[in-house]
């Protein structure tokens, strides 16, 4: 086949979506993303709730002018970076090869 992109019908995509491989790909994605999202949201809401309802705790000095609230706020940035790194590593190892195999299967005309 040439390097030009092949046009696909909706039916080809629907057939691919019904395969066990596609279902497994979605399950793997959800098993990683949903718990990670729930963990991050819990951490974020803990920060917001502590800031709103425990200002004395959040304003405790840790070192110089650095307080607990500032550390929690910076922790939000750190946790976002860590989650991103974990996702990229997981996707490179687990998700992308399977997605590429499904793509190649579709491009090869064997949905």
C-alpha positions, 0 to 999 in steps of 0.5 A, spaced: 500 500 500 502 507 498 504 512 504 497 515 502 492 515 508 487 510 507 480 512 507 476 508 512 468 508 513 465 508 520 463 501 519 471 499 519 471 503 526 465 500 529 468 493 527 475 495 530 471 498 537 467 491 538 474 487 538 477 484 544 483 488 543 480 494 543 476 493 549 482 491 553 485 497 551 480 501 554 480 497 560 487 498 561 486 506 560 481 506 565 485 502 570 490 507 570 487 514 569 481 513 573 484 511 580 490 516 578 485 522 577 481 520 583 487 520 587 489 527 585 482 530 586 482 527 593 489 531 594 487 537 591 480 537 595 484 536 601 488 542 600 482 546 598 478 544 605 484 545 609 485 552 606 478 554 608 477 550 614 484 549 618 487 556 616 491 556 623 494 549 621 496 552 614 499 558 616 504 554 621 511 556 619 515 551 617 522 554 615 522 562 615 516 565 611 515 558 608 508 555 611 504 549 611 499 552 606 505 554 601 508 547 601 501 544 600 500 549 594 507 547 591 505 540 592 500 540 587 505 542 582 509 537 584 504 531 584 502 534 577 509 533 574 509 526 578 503 524 575 505 526 568 511 522 568 508 516 571 502 517 565 508 518 560 512 512 562 506 507 563 503 509 556 510 508 552 510 501 556 503 499 556 498 503 552 502 506 546 504 499 543 497 496 543 494 502 540 499 502 535 498 495 533 490 496 533 492 502 528 496 498 524 491 492 523 486 498 521 491 501 516 492 494 514 485 493 512 484 487 517 479 490 522 
